[in-house]
Amino acid sequence: MKYSFHSFTSVNSIMIKRHTRTEQQQHIDAWQHRGLTKQPYCEQQGMTFSHFYC
């Protein structure tokens, strides 16, 4: 059996927006109001879980 290994490289230009304190509080309020855990809330908002507090 012969195996072929390929290396795929992709360059993604991702800019991470830092939220103002007001925006952070708005996200926290909306998250709590919706009764979701953080992960589903972040997915709905199109943001990564690790940047919830950024």
mmCIF entry with sequence, helices, sheets and N, C-alpha, C, O atoms, coordinates in Angstrom:
data_MODEL
# 
_entry.id   MODEL 
# 
_entity.id                         1 
_entity.type                       polymer 
_entity.pdbx_number_of_molecules   1 
# 
_entity_poly.entity_id                      1 
_entity_poly.type                           'polypeptide(L)' 
_entity_poly.nstd_linkage                   no 
_entity_poly.nstd_monomer                   no 
_entity_poly.pdbx_seq_one_letter_code       MKYSFHSFTSVNSIMIKRHTRTEQQQHIDAWQHRGLTKQPYCEQQGMTFSHFYC 
_entity_poly.pdbx_seq_one_letter_code_can   MKYSFHSFTSVNSIMIKRHTRTEQQQHIDAWQHRGLTKQPYCEQQGMTFSHFYC 
_entity_poly.pdbx_strand_id                 A 
# 
loop_
_entity_poly_seq.entity_id 
_entity_poly_seq.num 
_entity_poly_seq.mon_id 
_entity_poly_seq.hetero 
1 1  MET n 
1 2  LYS n 
1 3  TYR n 
1 4  SER n 
1 5  PHE n 
1 6  HIS n 
1 7  SER n 
1 8  PHE n 
1 9  THR n 
1 10 SER n 
1 11 VAL n 
1 12 ASN n 
1 13 SER n 
1 14 ILE n 
1 15 MET n 
1 16 ILE n 
1 17 LYS n 
1 18 ARG n 
1 19 HIS n 
1 20 THR n 
1 21 ARG n 
1 22 THR n 
1 23 GLU n 
1 24 GLN n 
1 25 GLN n 
1 26 GLN n 
1 27 HIS n 
1 28 ILE n 
1 29 ASP n 
1 30 ALA n 
1 31 TRP n 
1 32 GLN n 
1 33 HIS n 
1 34 ARG n 
1 35 GLY n 
1 36 LEU n 
1 37 THR n 
1 38 LYS n 
1 39 GLN n 
1 40 PRO n 
1 41 TYR n 
1 42 CYS n 
1 43 GLU n 
1 44 GLN n 
1 45 GLN n 
1 46 GLY n 
1 47 MET n 
1 48 THR n 
1 49 PHE n 
1 50 SER n 
1 51 HIS n 
1 52 PHE n 
1 53 TYR n 
1 54 CYS n 
# 
_struct_asym.id          A 
_struct_asym.entity_id   1 
# 
loop_
_struct_conf.conf_type_id 
_struct_conf.id 
_struct_conf.pdbx_PDB_helix_id 
_struct_conf.beg_label_comp_id 
_struct_conf.beg_label_asym_id 
_struct_conf.beg_label_seq_id 
_struct_conf.pdbx_beg_PDB_ins_code 
_struct_conf.end_label_comp_id 
_struct_conf.end_label_asym_id 
_struct_conf.end_label_seq_id 
_struct_conf.pdbx_end_PDB_ins_code 
_struct_conf.beg_auth_comp_id 
_struct_conf.beg_auth_asym_id 
_struct_conf.beg_auth_seq_id 
_struct_conf.end_auth_comp_id 
_struct_conf.end_auth_asym_id 
_struct_conf.end_auth_seq_id 
_struct_conf.pdbx_PDB_helix_class 
_struct_conf.details 
_struct_conf.pdbx_PDB_helix_length 
HELX_P HELX_P1 AA1 ARG A 21 ? ARG A 34 ? ARG A 21 ARG A 34 1 ? 14 
HELX_P HELX_P2 AA2 LYS A 38 ? GLN A 45 ? LYS A 38 GLN A 45 1 ? 8  
HELX_P HELX_P3 AA3 PHE A 49 ? HIS A 51 ? PHE A 49 HIS A 51 5 ? 3  
# 
_struct_conf_type.id          HELX_P 
_struct_conf_type.criteria    ? 
_struct_conf_type.reference   ? 
# 
loop_
_atom_site.group_PDB 
_atom_site.id 
_atom_site.type_symbol 
_atom_site.label_atom_id 
_atom_site.label_alt_id 
_atom_site.label_comp_id 
_atom_site.label_asym_id 
_atom_site.label_entity_id 
_atom_site.label_seq_id 
_atom_site.pdbx_PDB_ins_code 
_atom_site.Cartn_x 
_atom_site.Cartn_y 
_atom_site.Cartn_z 
_atom_site.occupancy 
_atom_site.B_iso_or_equiv 
_atom_site.pdbx_formal_charge 
_atom_site.auth_seq_id 
_atom_site.auth_comp_id 
_atom_site.auth_asym_id 
_atom_site.auth_atom_id 
_atom_site.pdbx_PDB_model_num 
ATOM 1   N N  . MET A 1 1  ? 0.848   -1.167 0.000  1.00 0.00 ? 1  MET A N  1 
ATOM 2   C CA . MET A 1 1  ? 0.000   0.000  0.000  1.00 0.00 ? 1  MET A CA 1 
ATOM 3   C C  . MET A 1 1  ? 0.892   1.227  0.000  1.00 0.00 ? 1  MET A C  1 
ATOM 4   O O  . MET A 1 1  ? 1.845   1.312  0.775  1.00 0.00 ? 1  MET A O  1 
ATOM 5   N N  . LYS A 1 2  ? 0.586   2.162  -0.855 1.00 0.00 ? 2  LYS A N  1 
ATOM 6   C CA . LYS A 1 2  ? 1.370   3.381  -0.987 1.00 0.00 ? 2  LYS A CA 1 
ATOM 7   C C  . LYS A 1 2  ? 0.587   4.559  -0.413 1.00 0.00 ? 2  LYS A C  1 
ATOM 8   O O  . LYS A 1 2  ? -0.592  4.744  -0.714 1.00 0.00 ? 2  LYS A O  1 
ATOM 9   N N  . TYR A 1 3  ? 1.256   5.340  0.408  1.00 0.00 ? 3  TYR A N  1 
ATOM 10  C CA . TYR A 1 3  ? 0.613   6.509  1.009  1.00 0.00 ? 3  TYR A CA 1 
ATOM 11  C C  . TYR A 1 3  ? 1.184   7.771  0.392  1.00 0.00 ? 3  TYR A C  1 
ATOM 12  O O  . TYR A 1 3  ? 2.376   7.864  0.099  1.00 0.00 ? 3  TYR A O  1 
ATOM 13  N N  . SER A 1 4  ? 0.330   8.708  0.210  1.00 0.00 ? 4  SER A N  1 
ATOM 14  C CA . SER A 1 4  ? 0.753   10.003 -0.305 1.00 0.00 ? 4  SER A CA 1 
ATOM 15  C C  . SER A 1 4  ? 0.369   11.068 0.720  1.00 0.00 ? 4  SER A C  1 
ATOM 16  O O  . SER A 1 4  ? -0.788  11.165 1.130  1.00 0.00 ? 4  SER A O  1 
ATOM 17  N N  . PHE A 1 5  ? 1.339   11.847 1.116  1.00 0.00 ? 5  PHE A N  1 
ATOM 18  C CA . PHE A 1 5  ? 1.070   12.900 2.086  1.00 0.00 ? 5  PHE A CA 1 
ATOM 19  C C  . PHE A 1 5  ? 1.167   14.248 1.395  1.00 0.00 ? 5  PHE A C  1 
ATOM 20  O O  . PHE A 1 5  ? 2.128   14.533 0.680  1.00 0.00 ? 5  PHE A O  1 
ATOM 21  N N  . HIS A 1 6  ? 0.169   15.056 1.618  1.00 0.00 ? 6  HIS A N  1 
ATOM 22  C CA . HIS A 1 6  ? 0.130   16.391 1.034  1.00 0.00 ? 6  HIS A CA 1 
ATOM 23  C C  . HIS A 1 6  ? 0.098   17.413 2.155  1.00 0.00 ? 6  HIS A C  1 
ATOM 24  O O  . HIS A 1 6  ? -0.523  17.200 3.196  1.00 0.00 ? 6  HIS A O  1 
ATOM 25  N N  . SER A 1 7  ? 0.752   18.484 1.930  1.00 0.00 ? 7  SER A N  1 
ATOM 26  C CA . SER A 1 7  ? 0.746   19.567 2.887  1.00 0.00 ? 7  SER A CA 1 
ATOM 27  C C  . SER A 1 7  ? -0.101  20.689 2.323  1.00 0.00 ? 7  SER A C  1 
ATOM 28  O O  . SER A 1 7  ? 0.141   21.167 1.215  1.00 0.00 ? 7  SER A O  1 
ATOM 29  N N  . PHE A 1 8  ? -1.071  21.097 3.074  1.00 0.00 ? 8  PHE A N  1 
ATOM 30  C CA . PHE A 1 8  ? -1.928  22.195 2.648  1.00 0.00 ? 8  PHE A CA 1 
ATOM 31  C C  . PHE A 1 8  ? -1.655  23.396 3.535  1.00 0.00 ? 8  PHE A C  1 
ATOM 32  O O  . PHE A 1 8  ? -1.663  23.298 4.762  1.00 0.00 ? 8  PHE A O  1 
ATOM 33  N N  . THR A 1 9  ? -1.420  24.498 2.911  1.00 0.00 ? 9  THR A N  1 
ATOM 34  C CA . THR A 1 9  ? -1.169  25.720 3.651  1.00 0.00 ? 9  THR A CA 1 
ATOM 35  C C  . THR A 1 9  ? -2.179  26.759 3.204  1.00 0.00 ? 9  THR A C  1 
ATOM 36  O O  . THR A 1 9  ? -2.346  27.020 2.013  1.00 0.00 ? 9  THR A O  1 
ATOM 37  N N  . SER A 1 10 ? -2.827  27.326 4.154  1.00 0.00 ? 10 SER A N  1 
ATOM 38  C CA . SER A 1 10 ? -3.743  28.404 3.812  1.00 0.00 ? 10 SER A CA 1 
ATOM 39  C C  . SER A 1 10 ? -3.378  29.606 4.653  1.00 0.00 ? 10 SER A C  1 
ATOM 40  O O  . SER A 1 10 ? -3.011  29.485 5.822  1.00 0.00 ? 10 SER A O  1 
ATOM 41  N N  . VAL A 1 11 ? -3.482  30.726 4.057  1.00 0.00 ? 11 VAL A N  1 
ATOM 42  C CA . VAL A 1 11 ? -3.188  31.962 4.759  1.00 0.00 ? 11 VAL A CA 1 
ATOM 43  C C  . VAL A 1 11 ? -4.502  32.691 4.921  1.00 0.00 ? 11 VAL A C  1 
ATOM 44  O O  . VAL A 1 11 ? -5.123  33.115 3.947  1.00 0.00 ? 11 VAL A O  1 
ATOM 45  N N  . ASN A 1 12 ? -4.907  32.827 6.149  1.00 0.00 ? 12 ASN A N  1 
ATOM 46  C CA . ASN A 1 12 ? -6.142  33.546 6.443  1.00 0.00 ? 12 ASN A CA 1 
ATOM 47  C C  . ASN A 1 12 ? -5.790  34.847 7.132  1.00 0.00 ? 12 ASN A C  1 
ATOM 48  O O  . ASN A 1 12 ? -5.018  34.875 8.090  1.00 0.00 ? 12 ASN A O  1 
ATOM 49  N N  . SER A 1 13 ? -6.357  35.902 6.640  1.00 0.00 ? 13 SER A N  1 
ATOM 50  C CA . SER A 1 13 ? -6.149  37.196 7.262  1.00 0.00 ? 13 SER A CA 1 
ATOM 51  C C  . SER A 1 13 ? -7.361  37.466 8.140  1.00 0.00 ? 13 SER A C  1 
ATOM 52  O O  . SER A 1 13 ? -8.433  37.817 7.648  1.00 0.00 ? 13 SER A O  1 
ATOM 53  N N  . ILE A 1 14 ? -7.181  37.299 9.434  1.00 0.00 ? 14 ILE A N  1 
ATOM 54  C CA . ILE A 1 14 ? -8.279  37.485 10.364 1.00 0.00 ? 14 ILE A CA 1 
ATOM 55  C C  . ILE A 1 14 ? -7.942  38.645 11.288 1.00 0.00 ? 14 ILE A C  1 
ATOM 56  O O  . ILE A 1 14 ? -6.901  38.663 11.944 1.00 0.00 ? 14 ILE A O  1 
ATOM 57  N N  . MET A 1 15 ? -8.828  39.589 11.318 1.00 0.00 ? 15 MET A N  1 
ATOM 58  C CA . MET A 1 15 ? -8.657  40.704 12.232 1.00 0.00 ? 15 MET A CA 1 
ATOM 59  C C  . MET A 1 15 ? -9.600  40.482 13.414 1.00 0.00 ? 15 MET A C  1 
ATOM 60  O O  . MET A 1 15 ? -10.793 40.240 13.230 1.00 0.00 ? 15 MET A O  1 
ATOM 61  N N  . ILE A 1 16 ? -9.070  40.563 14.588 1.00 0.00 ? 16 ILE A N  1 
ATOM 62  C CA . ILE A 1 16 ? -9.870  40.377 15.785 1.00 0.00 ? 16 ILE A CA 1 
ATOM 63  C C  . ILE A 1 16 ? -10.240 41.745 16.329 1.00 0.00 ? 16 ILE A C  1 
ATOM 64  O O  . ILE A 1 16 ? -9.375  42.544 16.688 1.00 0.00 ? 16 ILE A O  1 
ATOM 65  N N  . LYS A 1 17 ? -11.532 41.999 16.384 1.00 0.00 ? 17 LYS A N  1 
ATOM 66  C CA . LYS A 1 17 ? -12.011 43.278 16.891 1.00 0.00 ? 17 LYS A CA 1 
ATOM 67  C C  . LYS A 1 17 ? -12.098 43.215 18.400 1.00 0.00 ? 17 LYS A C  1 
ATOM 68  O O  . LYS A 1 17 ? -12.730 42.321 18.962 1.00 0.00 ? 17 LYS A O  1 
ATOM 69  N N  . ARG A 1 18 ? -11.473 44.147 19.034 1.00 0.00 ? 18 ARG A N  1 
ATOM 70  C CA . ARG A 1 18 ? -11.581 44.238 20.479 1.00 0.00 ? 18 ARG A CA 1 
ATOM 71  C C  . ARG A 1 18 ? -12.806 45.085 20.781 1.00 0.00 ? 18 ARG A C  1 
ATOM 72  O O  . ARG A 1 18 ? -13.029 46.116 20.148 1.00 0.00 ? 18 ARG A O  1 
ATOM 73  N N  . HIS A 1 19 ? -13.585 44.651 21.736 1.00 0.00 ? 19 HIS A N  1 
ATOM 74  C CA . HIS A 1 19 ? -14.808 45.351 22.080 1.00 0.00 ? 19 HIS A CA 1 
ATOM 75  C C  . HIS A 1 19 ? -14.546 46.417 23.135 1.00 0.00 ? 19 HIS A C  1 
ATOM 76  O O  . HIS A 1 19 ? -13.703 46.251 24.016 1.00 0.00 ? 19 HIS A O  1 
ATOM 77  N N  . THR A 1 20 ? -15.285 47.510 23.027 1.00 0.00 ? 20 THR A N  1 
ATOM 78  C CA . THR A 1 20 ? -15.223 48.529 24.073 1.00 0.00 ? 20 THR A CA 1 
ATOM 79  C C  . THR A 1 20 ? -15.904 47.957 25.315 1.00 0.00 ? 20 THR A C  1 
ATOM 80  O O  . THR A 1 20 ? -16.584 46.934 25.236 1.00 0.00 ? 20 THR A O  1 
ATOM 81  N N  . ARG A 1 21 ? -15.725 48.603 26.443 1.00 0.00 ? 21 ARG A N  1 
ATOM 82  C CA . ARG A 1 21 ? -16.388 48.138 27.667 1.00 0.00 ? 21 ARG A CA 1 
ATOM 83  C C  . ARG A 1 21 ? -17.909 48.127 27.492 1.00 0.00 ? 21 ARG A C  1 
ATOM 84  O O  . ARG A 1 21 ? -18.592 47.235 27.996 1.00 0.00 ? 21 ARG A O  1 
ATOM 85  N N  . THR A 1 22 ? -18.421 49.106 26.788 1.00 0.00 ? 22 THR A N  1 
ATOM 86  C CA . THR A 1 22 ? -19.868 49.169 26.544 1.00 0.00 ? 22 THR A CA 1 
ATOM 87  C C  . THR A 1 22 ? -20.313 47.984 25.700 1.00 0.00 ? 22 THR A C  1 
ATOM 88  O O  . THR A 1 22 ? -21.328 47.357 26.001 1.00 0.00 ? 22 THR A O  1 
ATOM 89  N N  . GLU A 1 23 ? -19.563 47.668 24.644 1.00 0.00 ? 23 GLU A N  1 
ATOM 90  C CA . GLU A 1 23 ? -19.896 46.525 23.793 1.00 0.00 ? 23 GLU A CA 1 
ATOM 91  C C  . GLU A 1 23 ? -19.786 45.214 24.566 1.00 0.00 ? 23 GLU A C  1 
ATOM 92  O O  . GLU A 1 23 ? -20.608 44.314 24.397 1.00 0.00 ? 23 GLU A O  1 
ATOM 93  N N  . GLN A 1 24 ? -18.763 45.116 25.415 1.00 0.00 ? 24 GLN A N  1 
ATOM 94  C CA . GLN A 1 24 ? -18.615 43.911 26.246 1.00 0.00 ? 24 GLN A CA 1 
ATOM 95  C C  . GLN A 1 24 ? -19.844 43.724 27.127 1.00 0.00 ? 24 GLN A C  1 
ATOM 96  O O  . GLN A 1 24 ? -20.396 42.628 27.224 1.00 0.00 ? 24 GLN A O  1 
ATOM 97  N N  . GLN A 1 25 ? -20.260 44.807 27.764 1.00 0.00 ? 25 GLN A N  1 
ATOM 98  C CA . GLN A 1 25 ? -21.414 44.722 28.657 1.00 0.00 ? 25 GLN A CA 1 
ATOM 99  C C  . GLN A 1 25 ? -22.678 44.387 27.883 1.00 0.00 ? 25 GLN A C  1 
ATOM 100 O O  . GLN A 1 25 ? -23.525 43.644 28.377 1.00 0.00 ? 25 GLN A O  1 
ATOM 101 N N  . GLN A 1 26 ? -22.817 44.927 26.672 1.00 0.00 ? 26 GLN A N  1 
ATOM 102 C CA . GLN A 1 26 ? -23.979 44.609 25.841 1.00 0.00 ? 26 GLN A CA 1 
ATOM 103 C C  . GLN A 1 26 ? -24.010 43.122 25.500 1.00 0.00 ? 26 GLN A C  1 
ATOM 104 O O  . GLN A 1 26 ? -25.076 42.507 25.518 1.00 0.00 ? 26 GLN A O  1 
ATOM 105 N N  . HIS A 1 27 ? -22.856 42.542 25.191 1.00 0.00 ? 27 HIS A N  1 
ATOM 106 C CA . HIS A 1 27 ? -22.781 41.109 24.899 1.00 0.00 ? 27 HIS A CA 1 
ATOM 107 C C  . HIS A 1 27 ? -23.131 40.293 26.145 1.00 0.00 ? 27 HIS A C  1 
ATOM 108 O O  . HIS A 1 27 ? -23.875 39.316 26.063 1.00 0.00 ? 27 HIS A O  1 
ATOM 109 N N  . ILE A 1 28 ? -22.601 40.690 27.275 1.00 0.00 ? 28 ILE A N  1 
ATOM 110 C CA . ILE A 1 28 ? -22.875 39.964 28.514 1.00 0.00 ? 28 ILE A CA 1 
ATOM 111 C C  . ILE A 1 28 ? -24.368 40.029 28.840 1.00 0.00 ? 28 ILE A C  1 
ATOM 112 O O  . ILE A 1 28 ? -24.972 39.019 29.200 1.00 0.00 ? 28 ILE A O  1 
ATOM 113 N N  . ASP A 1 29 ? -24.957 41.210 28.715 1.00 0.00 ? 29 ASP A N  1 
ATOM 114 C CA . ASP A 1 29 ? -26.384 41.365 28.993 1.00 0.00 ? 29 ASP A CA 1 
ATOM 115 C C  . ASP A 1 29 ? -27.228 40.527 28.038 1.00 0.00 ? 29 ASP A C  1 
ATOM 116 O O  . ASP A 1 29 ? -28.172 39.858 28.460 1.00 0.00 ? 29 ASP A O  1 
ATOM 117 N N  . ALA A 1 30 ? -26.887 40.564 26.748 1.00 0.00 ? 30 ALA A N  1 
ATOM 118 C CA . ALA A 1 30 ? -27.639 39.798 25.753 1.00 0.00 ? 30 ALA A CA 1 
ATOM 119 C C  . ALA A 1 30 ? -27.491 38.301 25.991 1.00 0.00 ? 30 ALA A C  1 
ATOM 120 O O  . ALA A 1 30 ? -28.460 37.550 25.885 1.00 0.00 ? 30 ALA A O  1 
ATOM 121 N N  . TRP A 1 31 ? -26.275 37.869 26.314 1.00 0.00 ? 31 TRP A N  1 
ATOM 122 C CA . TRP A 1 31 ? -26.014 36.448 26.596 1.00 0.00 ? 31 TRP A CA 1 
ATOM 123 C C  . TRP A 1 31 ? -26.857 35.988 27.787 1.00 0.00 ? 31 TRP A C  1 
ATOM 124 O O  . TRP A 1 31 ? -27.487 34.932 27.729 1.00 0.00 ? 31 TRP A O  1 
ATOM 125 N N  . GLN A 1 32 ? -26.870 36.768 28.855 1.00 0.00 ? 32 GLN A N  1 
ATOM 126 C CA . GLN A 1 32 ? -27.623 36.386 30.042 1.00 0.00 ? 32 GLN A CA 1 
ATOM 127 C C  . GLN A 1 32 ? -29.129 36.408 29.777 1.00 0.00 ? 32 GLN A C  1 
ATOM 128 O O  . GLN A 1 32 ? -29.863 35.549 30.266 1.00 0.00 ? 32 GLN A O  1 
ATOM 129 N N  . HIS A 1 33 ? -29.578 37.382 29.013 1.00 0.00 ? 33 HIS A N  1 
ATOM 130 C CA . HIS A 1 33 ? -31.004 37.508 28.694 1.00 0.00 ? 33 HIS A CA 1 
ATOM 131 C C  . HIS A 1 33 ? -31.503 36.320 27.875 1.00 0.00 ? 33 HIS A C  1 
ATOM 132 O O  . HIS A 1 33 ? -32.634 35.868 28.057 1.00 0.00 ? 33 HIS A O  1 
ATOM 133 N N  . ARG A 1 34 ? -30.665 35.818 26.980 1.00 0.00 ? 34 ARG A N  1 
ATOM 134 C CA . ARG A 1 34 ? -31.065 34.705 26.116 1.00 0.00 ? 34 ARG A CA 1 
ATOM 135 C C  . ARG A 1 34 ? -31.040 33.363 26.826 1.00 0.00 ? 34 ARG A C  1 
ATOM 136 O O  . ARG A 1 34 ? -31.643 32.400 26.352 1.00 0.00 ? 34 ARG A O  1 
ATOM 137 N N  . GLY A 1 35 ? -30.354 33.289 27.952 1.00 0.00 ? 35 GLY A N  1 
ATOM 138 C CA . GLY A 1 35 ? -30.329 32.044 28.711 1.00 0.00 ? 35 GLY A CA 1 
ATOM 139 C C  . GLY A 1 35 ? -29.500 30.939 28.066 1.00 0.00 ? 35 GLY A C  1 
ATOM 140 O O  . GLY A 1 35 ? -29.713 29.758 28.339 1.00 0.00 ? 35 GLY A O  1 
ATOM 141 N N  . LEU A 1 36 ? -28.563 31.322 27.216 1.00 0.00 ? 36 LEU A N  1 
ATOM 142 C CA . LEU A 1 36 ? -27.687 30.357 26.561 1.00 0.00 ? 36 LEU A CA 1 
ATOM 143 C C  . LEU A 1 36 ? -26.386 30.236 27.334 1.00 0.00 ? 36 LEU A C  1 
ATOM 144 O O  . LEU A 1 36 ? -26.047 31.100 28.142 1.00 0.00 ? 36 LEU A O  1 
ATOM 145 N N  . THR A 1 37 ? -25.661 29.157 27.077 1.00 0.00 ? 37 THR A N  1 
ATOM 146 C CA . THR A 1 37 ? -24.297 29.111 27.578 1.00 0.00 ? 37 THR A CA 1 
ATOM 147 C C  . THR A 1 37 ? -23.462 29.992 26.636 1.00 0.00 ? 37 THR A C  1 
ATOM 148 O O  . THR A 1 37 ? -23.934 30.386 25.569 1.00 0.00 ? 37 THR A O  1 
ATOM 149 N N  . LYS A 1 38 ? -22.251 30.290 27.027 1.00 0.00 ? 38 LYS A N  1 
ATOM 150 C CA . LYS A 1 38 ? -21.428 31.211 26.229 1.00 0.00 ? 38 LYS A CA 1 
ATOM 151 C C  . LYS A 1 38 ? -21.135 30.686 24.828 1.00 0.00 ? 38 LYS A C  1 
ATOM 152 O O  . LYS A 1 38 ? -21.166 31.446 23.860 1.00 0.00 ? 38 LYS A O  1 
ATOM 153 N N  . GLN A 1 39 ? -20.850 29.388 24.717 1.00 0.00 ? 39 GLN A N  1 
ATOM 154 C CA . GLN A 1 39 ? -20.475 28.825 23.413 1.00 0.00 ? 39 GLN A CA 1 
ATOM 155 C C  . GLN A 1 39 ? -21.580 29.026 22.360 1.00 0.00 ? 39 GLN A C  1 
ATOM 156 O O  . GLN A 1 39 ? -21.295 29.561 21.289 1.00 0.00 ? 39 GLN A O  1 
ATOM 157 N N  . PRO A 1 40 ? -22.828 28.616 22.628 1.00 0.00 ? 40 PRO A N  1 
ATOM 158 C CA . PRO A 1 40 ? -23.881 28.838 21.624 1.00 0.00 ? 40 PRO A CA 1 
ATOM 159 C C  . PRO A 1 40 ? -24.131 30.325 21.348 1.00 0.00 ? 40 PRO A C  1 
ATOM 160 O O  . PRO A 1 40 ? -24.408 30.711 20.213 1.00 0.00 ? 40 PRO A O  1 
ATOM 161 N N  . TYR A 1 41 ? -24.031 31.150 22.385 1.00 0.00 ? 41 TYR A N  1 
ATOM 162 C CA . TYR A 1 41 ? -24.209 32.590 22.171 1.00 0.00 ? 41 TYR A CA 1 
ATOM 163 C C  . TYR A 1 41 ? -23.154 33.116 21.206 1.00 0.00 ? 41 TYR A C  1 
ATOM 164 O O  . TYR A 1 41 ? -23.473 33.850 20.270 1.00 0.00 ? 41 TYR A O  1 
ATOM 165 N N  . CYS A 1 42 ? -21.903 32.742 21.433 1.00 0.00 ? 42 CYS A N  1 
ATOM 166 C CA . CYS A 1 42 ? -20.817 33.196 20.570 1.00 0.00 ? 42 CYS A CA 1 
ATOM 167 C C  . CYS A 1 42 ? -21.031 32.725 19.135 1.00 0.00 ? 42 CYS A C  1 
ATOM 168 O O  . CYS A 1 42 ? -20.812 33.484 18.190 1.00 0.00 ? 42 CYS A O  1 
ATOM 169 N N  . GLU A 1 43 ? -21.454 31.483 18.971 1.00 0.00 ? 43 GLU A N  1 
ATOM 170 C CA . GLU A 1 43 ? -21.713 30.961 17.627 1.00 0.00 ? 43 GLU A CA 1 
ATOM 171 C C  . GLU A 1 43 ? -22.810 31.759 16.938 1.00 0.00 ? 43 GLU A C  1 
ATOM 172 O O  . GLU A 1 43 ? -22.698 32.062 15.750 1.00 0.00 ? 43 GLU A O  1 
ATOM 173 N N  . GLN A 1 44 ? -23.869 32.102 17.666 1.00 0.00 ? 44 GLN A N  1 
ATOM 174 C CA . GLN A 1 44 ? -24.953 32.902 17.086 1.00 0.00 ? 44 GLN A CA 1 
ATOM 175 C C  . GLN A 1 44 ? -24.469 34.282 16.682 1.00 0.00 ? 44 GLN A C  1 
ATOM 176 O O  . GLN A 1 44 ? -24.942 34.846 15.695 1.00 0.00 ? 44 GLN A O  1 
ATOM 177 N N  . GLN A 1 45 ? -23.531 34.828 17.439 1.00 0.00 ? 45 GLN A N  1 
ATOM 178 C CA . GLN A 1 45 ? -23.027 36.173 17.173 1.00 0.00 ? 45 GLN A CA 1 
ATOM 179 C C  . GLN A 1 45 ? -21.863 36.201 16.187 1.00 0.00 ? 45 GLN A C  1 
ATOM 180 O O  . GLN A 1 45 ? -21.392 37.270 15.800 1.00 0.00 ? 45 GLN A O  1 
ATOM 181 N N  . GLY A 1 46 ? -21.407 35.023 15.785 1.00 0.00 ? 46 GLY A N  1 
ATOM 182 C CA . GLY A 1 46 ? -20.303 34.955 14.835 1.00 0.00 ? 46 GLY A CA 1 
ATOM 183 C C  . GLY A 1 46 ? -18.957 35.314 15.426 1.00 0.00 ? 46 GLY A C  1 
ATOM 184 O O  . GLY A 1 46 ? -18.070 35.808 14.730 1.00 0.00 ? 46 GLY A O  1 
ATOM 185 N N  . MET A 1 47 ? -18.814 35.065 16.712 1.00 0.00 ? 47 MET A N  1 
ATOM 186 C CA . MET A 1 47 ? -17.528 35.349 17.350 1.00 0.00 ? 47 MET A CA 1 
ATOM 187 C C  . MET A 1 47 ? -17.021 34.091 18.033 1.00 0.00 ? 47 MET A C  1 
ATOM 188 O O  . MET A 1 47 ? -17.798 33.205 18.387 1.00 0.00 ? 47 MET A O  1 
ATOM 189 N N  . THR A 1 48 ? -15.717 34.024 18.213 1.00 0.00 ? 48 THR A N  1 
ATOM 190 C CA . THR A 1 48 ? -15.139 32.835 18.824 1.00 0.00 ? 48 THR A CA 1 
ATOM 191 C C  . THR A 1 48 ? -15.336 32.906 20.333 1.00 0.00 ? 48 THR A C  1 
ATOM 192 O O  . THR A 1 48 ? -15.377 33.981 20.931 1.00 0.00 ? 48 THR A O  1 
ATOM 193 N N  . PHE A 1 49 ? -15.453 31.742 20.916 1.00 0.00 ? 49 PHE A N  1 
ATOM 194 C CA . PHE A 1 49 ? -15.652 31.642 22.357 1.00 0.00 ? 49 PHE A CA 1 
ATOM 195 C C  . PHE A 1 49 ? -14.506 32.307 23.116 1.00 0.00 ? 49 PHE A C  1 
ATOM 196 O O  . PHE A 1 49 ? -14.723 32.954 24.140 1.00 0.00 ? 49 PHE A O  1 
ATOM 197 N N  . SER A 1 50 ? -13.296 32.143 22.610 1.00 0.00 ? 50 SER A N  1 
ATOM 198 C CA . SER A 1 50 ? -12.125 32.689 23.306 1.00 0.00 ? 50 SER A CA 1 
ATOM 199 C C  . SER A 1 50 ? -12.092 34.211 23.296 1.00 0.00 ? 50 SER A C  1 
ATOM 200 O O  . SER A 1 50 ? -11.338 34.815 24.059 1.00 0.00 ? 50 SER A O  1 
ATOM 201 N N  . HIS A 1 51 ? -12.891 34.835 22.448 1.00 0.00 ? 51 HIS A N  1 
ATOM 202 C CA . HIS A 1 51 ? -12.910 36.303 22.375 1.00 0.00 ? 51 HIS A CA 1 
ATOM 203 C C  . HIS A 1 51 ? -14.163 36.908 22.976 1.00 0.00 ? 51 HIS A C  1 
ATOM 204 O O  . HIS A 1 51 ? -14.484 38.069 22.720 1.00 0.00 ? 51 HIS A O  1 
ATOM 205 N N  . PHE A 1 52 ? -14.868 36.129 23.770 1.00 0.00 ? 52 PHE A N  1 
ATOM 206 C CA . PHE A 1 52 ? -16.102 36.616 24.394 1.00 0.00 ? 52 PHE A CA 1 
ATOM 207 C C  . PHE A 1 52 ? -15.842 37.867 25.223 1.00 0.00 ? 52 PHE A C  1 
ATOM 208 O O  . PHE A 1 52 ? -16.635 38.808 25.183 1.00 0.00 ? 52 PHE A O  1 
ATOM 209 N N  . TYR A 1 53 ? -14.753 37.892 25.966 1.00 0.00 ? 53 TYR A N  1 
ATOM 210 C CA . TYR A 1 53 ? -14.446 39.024 26.827 1.00 0.00 ? 53 TYR A CA 1 
ATOM 211 C C  . TYR A 1 53 ? -13.453 40.016 26.222 1.00 0.00 ? 53 TYR A C  1 
ATOM 212 O O  . TYR A 1 53 ? -13.009 40.936 26.908 1.00 0.00 ? 53 TYR A O  1 
ATOM 213 N N  . CYS A 1 54 ? -13.103 39.843 24.961 1.00 0.00 ? 54 CYS A N  1 
ATOM 214 C CA . CYS A 1 54 ? -12.128 40.753 24.334 1.00 0.00 ? 54 CYS A CA 1 
ATOM 215 C C  . CYS A 1 54 ? -12.765 42.050 23.915 1.00 0.00 ? 54 CYS A C  1 
ATOM 216 O O  . CYS A 1 54 ? -12.088 42.924 23.374 1.00 0.00 ? 54 CYS A O  1 
# 
